[in-house]
Amino acid sequence: MTVPFIDLTRINQPYAADVKSALDALIESGEFVLGESVRRFEENFAKRMRAAHAIGVANGPDGVYLALLALGLQPGEEVICPVFGYPAAAVAIPRIGATPIFAEVDENFLIDPESVRALVSERTRAILAVHTFGRACNMTALEQISSEFGLHLIEDATHACGAEIGGTPVGSIGIAGIYSFYPSRNLGAIGDGGMIVTNNEELAARLRLYRDLGRDADGRTVDLGVSSRLEDFQAAVLDLKLASLDEDNADRIANADFYREQLNGETFAMPAPVDDLGHVYNMFVIRHAQRDQLRNFLKERLVETRVHYPRPLHLEPCFQYLGYQEGQFPTAERLCKEVLSLPINPGLSRREIDEVVHAMSLFAQSFPAAAK
């Protein structure tokens, strides 16, 4: 049987009737951008994330850019961010004219606070904490560093919608938190979308201004903003799905627990369990020294996988101008050669997960060496 890495049709089918009704209502209302559906979703999302303000934007990467813009970062200033991960967040930094400073990551793919501390300079203005794959960063340590040096602490929670630290949702801890609603995220749109949350009223006002071309409530263009507006259709869909977020995350966690119970931990390096909701598994990423052989083996047995991510950011062509060299981030470089993402999404049947486990067990008989 084919085991899909992600089946968006299956994920969205339970909402189909309500989505069609929402679309009909929007067509009737004529409100398509920053209308009542957006305002309602912003209010509900802010409540769920226990934040004072939620500002809908067009997508997650725009959210990072707008947060940096609204915080007043200037050309030549620096933002420390992890060297492992999807480029979208780091790319937002030079868009604002600032310089990304890459920090090493730990074995959980998360920014290493000690590496961050060593990189702080007189030009550093912010730390960008990315909750990669849905696992929460060590926010206690990062908060201490940001407080000590007077830095903005921004959270990229694009993989971690619904994750919590001690009962506090990630994204609401720093000065601003950014979420992505790309279809494959824990809370996914039928298209794209993003959200910024903050407890800072002044920052929220600037974010609302900048997402709409710098226009104020009277329609005057009072600053230089961008066009990054959440559409009402996506907001209506997301509002419907928000009610199921915790249930869907519980499904992801149960799938992750099953993998850990069934797979050989001596052969496959797997993410360690986290208490409560410290990891909501947007992806379940294992490591193996023969990653490419494993992926091909699973493909032959109709199990779809992905590689997240094949290159550390300092080796991406777009960041060559920064002058980094291969070998500067040994942990991230090693992880990129070993990582493999398994199917984890809600709605996967136990039969499908059993098929993944069976195929990997067969592989382990020939390639027992795990990543170290």
C-alpha positions in Angstrom: 0.0 0.0 0.0 1.1 3.6 -0.6 1.6 5.6 2.5 1.5 9.3 1.6 3.8 11.8 3.4 0.9 14.1 3.6 -2.7 13.9 2.2 -4.2 17.3 2.2 -7.4 16.0 0.7 -7.9 13.7 3.6 -7.0 16.4 6.1 -9.4 18.9 4.7 -12.3 16.6 3.8 -14.0 16.8 7.2 -14.4 20.6 6.8 -15.6 20.5 3.2 -19.3 21.2 3.8 -18.6 24.1 6.3 -15.9 25.5 4.0 -18.4 25.6 1.1 -21.0 27.3 3.3 -18.4 29.9 4.4 -17.4 30.6 0.8 -21.1 31.1 -0.1 -21.5 33.5 2.8 -18.4 35.5 1.7 -19.6 35.8 -1.8 -22.9 37.1 -0.5 -21.2 39.6 1.8 -18.7 40.9 -0.7 -16.0 41.1 2.0 -12.8 39.3 0.8 -9.8 41.0 2.4 -9.4 42.2 6.0 -13.1 41.9 6.5 -15.2 40.5 9.3 -14.0 36.9 8.9 -10.4 38.1 9.4 -11.3 40.2 12.5 -13.2 37.2 14.0 -10.3 34.8 13.4 -7.8 37.3 14.8 -9.8 37.6 18.0 -10.2 33.8 18.4 -6.6 33.1 17.6 -5.4 35.7 20.1 -7.6 34.1 22.8 -6.3 30.6 21.9 -2.6 31.8 22.0 -3.3 33.9 25.1 -1.9 37.0 23.5 -3.3 40.5 23.6 -3.2 41.0 19.8 -3.2 38.9 16.6 -2.6 40.4 13.2 -3.4 38.4 10.1 -0.9 38.6 7.2 -0.5 36.9 3.8 2.0 34.2 4.9 4.5 33.2 7.6 7.7 34.7 5.9 5.9 38.1 5.6 5.2 37.8 9.3 8.9 37.7 10.1 9.6 40.6 7.8 6.9 42.7 9.2 7.9 42.0 12.8 11.4 43.2 12.0 10.1 46.2 10.2 7.8 47.2 13.0 10.5 46.7 15.6 12.6 49.3 13.7 15.6 47.3 12.7 18.1 49.2 10.5 20.6 48.3 7.9 23.8 47.1 9.4 22.2 45.8 12.5 22.2 42.0 13.3 19.7 39.3 14.0 20.9 36.0 15.4 19.0 33.0 14.0 19.6 29.2 13.7 21.7 27.9 10.9 19.5 24.8 10.5 16.0 25.1 9.0 13.9 26.4 6.2 15.3 29.6 4.7 12.1 31.7 4.9 12.7 33.2 8.3 16.4 34.0 7.7 15.7 35.5 4.3 13.5 38.1 5.9 16.4 39.6 7.7 18.4 40.9 4.7 15.0 42.0 3.2 14.9 44.6 6.0 18.6 45.5 5.4 19.9 43.8 8.5 22.4 41.0 8.7 21.6 37.4 9.7 24.1 35.9 12.1 23.9 32.2 12.2 24.0 30.3 15.5 24.7 26.5 15.9 21.9 24.2 16.8 21.6 21.3 19.2 20.7 17.7 18.6 17.0 18.6 18.6 17.5 21.0 15.6 17.0 24.0 17.8 19.1 27.1 18.3 21.8 26.6 20.9 21.6 29.4 23.6 25.3 29.1 24.3 26.1 29.7 20.6 23.7 32.7 20.7 25.4 34.2 23.7 28.8 34.0 22.1 27.6 35.8 19.0 26.1 38.9 20.6 27.8 42.0 19.5 27.2 45.8 19.7 25.3 45.5 16.4 22.9 42.7 17.6 19.3 43.9 17.9 17.3 40.7 18.0 17.3 36.9 18.5 15.0 34.9 16.2 14.0 31.6 18.0 12.6 29.1 15.5 10.6 26.3 17.0 11.7 23.8 14.3 9.6 20.8 13.5 7.1 21.8 16.2 9.5 21.5 19.2 9.7 24.4 21.6 13.1 26.1 22.0 14.8 26.7 25.3 13.0 30.0 25.8 14.1 30.4 29.4 17.7 30.6 28.4 16.9 32.8 25.4 14.8 35.2 27.5 17.7 35.5 29.9 20.1 36.4 27.1 17.7 38.9 25.4 17.1 40.5 28.8 20.8 40.7 29.7 21.7 42.4 26.4 18.6 44.4 25.8 17.6 42.4 22.6 14.2 41.8 21.0 13.2 38.1 21.2 11.1 37.0 18.3 9.5 33.6 17.9 9.1 31.8 14.6 6.3 29.4 15.5 5.4 28.5 12.0 5.9 24.7 12.8 4.6 24.9 16.3 1.0 26.2 16.4 -0.4 24.9 19.6 2.8 24.0 21.3 3.2 25.2 24.9 5.9 25.7 27.5 4.6 25.3 31.0 1.1 26.1 29.9 2.2 29.2 27.8 1.7 28.9 24.1 4.9 29.4 22.0 4.7 32.6 20.0 3.3 34.5 23.0 6.6 34.5 25.0 8.7 36.9 23.0 8.0 40.4 21.8 6.3 38.9 18.7 5.4 35.4 17.5 4.9 34.4 13.9 2.7 31.6 12.7 2.3 30.1 9.2 -0.9 28.7 7.9 0.6 27.0 4.8 -1.5 23.9 4.0 0.9 21.4 5.6 1.2 23.3 8.9 -0.6 22.1 12.1 -3.2 24.7 11.4 -3.3 24.8 7.6 -5.3 27.0 5.2 -6.6 26.1 1.8 -4.0 28.3 0.3 -1.7 30.4 2.4 -1.8 32.8 5.4 0.0 33.9 8.5 -0.4 35.5 11.8 1.7 37.7 14.2 0.8 37.8 17.9 2.1 40.2 20.4 1.3 41.6 23.8 2.7 45.0 22.9 -0.1 47.4 21.9 2.2 49.9 20.1 3.8 47.1 18.1 0.4 45.7 17.2 -0.7 49.1 15.8 2.5 49.4 13.7 2.0 45.8 12.3 -1.6 46.6 11.3 -0.3 49.7 9.5 2.6 48.1 7.7 0.6 45.0 6.5 -1.7 47.3 4.6 0.7 49.5 2.6 1.2 51.9 5.6 -2.4 53.1 5.5 -4.1 54.3 8.7 -7.8 53.9 9.6 -8.6 57.0 7.6 -7.0 55.6 4.5 -4.0 57.9 4.6 -0.6 56.4 3.6 1.4 57.5 6.6 4.4 55.1 6.3 6.0 52.7 3.8 4.3 49.4 4.3 3.7 46.3 2.2 0.7 44.5 0.8 0.4 41.4 3.1 -3.2 41.1 4.0 -5.0 37.9 5.1 -7.9 37.0 2.9 -11.3 36.5 4.4 -11.8 33.1 2.8 -8.6 31.7 4.4 -9.5 33.3 7.7 -13.0 31.6 7.6 -11.4 28.3 6.9 -8.8 28.7 9.6 -11.4 29.7 12.2 -13.3 26.5 11.5 -10.2 24.4 11.9 -8.9 26.2 15.0 -11.5 24.4 17.1 -9.8 21.1 16.1 -6.2 22.2 16.6 -5.7 20.5 19.9 -7.3 17.3 18.7 -5.2 17.2 15.6 -2.0 17.9 17.6 -3.0 15.1 20.0 -3.2 12.8 17.0 0.3 13.9 15.8 1.7 13.3 19.3 0.1 9.8 19.4 1.6 9.0 16.1 5.0 10.1 17.3 4.7 8.0 20.4 3.8 5.0 18.4 6.9 5.4 16.2 9.1 5.7 19.3 7.5 2.5 20.8 7.8 0.5 17.6 11.1 1.6 16.0 14.5 0.5 17.2 16.1 3.4 19.0 19.5 1.9 18.5 19.1 2.0 14.8 17.1 5.2 14.2 17.8 8.4 16.2 14.4 9.8 17.1 13.1 13.0 18.7 13.0 12.5 22.5 9.5 12.9 24.0 8.7 16.2 25.6 6.3 16.7 28.6 2.9 18.2 27.9 2.7 20.1 24.6 6.4 21.0 24.2 6.4 19.3 20.8 3.5 19.2 18.4 5.2 17.4 15.6 4.6 19.4 12.5 7.2 16.8 11.3 8.6 13.6 12.8 12.2 13.7 11.9 14.5 10.8 12.5 18.3 10.5 11.8 20.3 7.7 10.2 23.8 7.6 8.9 22.6 5.9 5.7 19.7 8.4 5.2 19.7 8.2 1.4 19.7 4.4 1.3 16.8 4.5 3.9 14.8 6.9 1.8 15.2 4.9 -1.4 14.4 1.7 0.5 11.1 3.2 1.8 10.3 4.7 -1.6 10.6 1.2 -3.2 8.0 0.1 -0.6 5.7 3.0 -1.4 6.4 4.9 1.8 6.8 8.6 1.0 9.3 10.7 3.0 10.9 14.1 2.8 14.3 15.6 3.7 14.0 18.6 6.0 16.5 20.1 5.4 19.3 19.1 2.9 21.6 22.1 3.5 22.4 24.3 6.5 21.7 27.9 5.8 25.3 29.1 5.8 25.8 26.9 2.7 22.8 28.1 0.8 23.8 30.1 -2.3 21.7 33.2 -1.3 23.8 33.6 1.9 27.3 33.2 0.2 27.8 36.9 0.6 28.1 36.5 4.4 31.4 34.7 4.0 30.6 31.5 5.9 32.6 28.3 5.1 31.8 24.6 5.2 32.9 23.2 8.6 31.9 26.2 10.7 28.7 24.5 12.0 29.5 20.8 12.4 26.3 19.9 14.2 24.0 21.4 11.6 26.1 20.1 8.7 25.9 16.6 10.1 22.2 16.8 10.8 21.5 17.8 7.2 23.1 14.6 6.0 21.1 12.4 8.4 17.6 13.8 8.7 14.5 12.1 7.2 10.9 13.1 7.9 8.3 10.3 8.2 4.5 10.6 7.7 3.0 12.0 10.9 -0.1 13.9 9.9 -3.5 13.5 11.6 -5.8 11.1 9.9 -3.1 8.5 9.1 -4.4 5.1 9.8 -2.7 2.6 12.2 -2.3 0.3 9.2 -0.4 3.0 7.3 1.9 3.7 10.3 2.4 -0.1 10.8 3.5 -0.2 7.1 6.1 2.5 7.8 7.4 0.7 10.8 7.5 -2.6 9.0 9.5 -1.2 6.1 11.9 0.5 8.4 12.4 -2.7 10.5 13.3 -4.5 7.3 15.8 -1.8 6.5 17.3 -2.0 10.0 18.2 -5.7 9.4 20.7 -4.6 6.7 21.7 -1.1 8.0 21.8 -1.2 11.8 24.0 1.8 12.3 22.1 4.8 13.6 23.2 8.4 13.4 25.4 9.4 16.3 
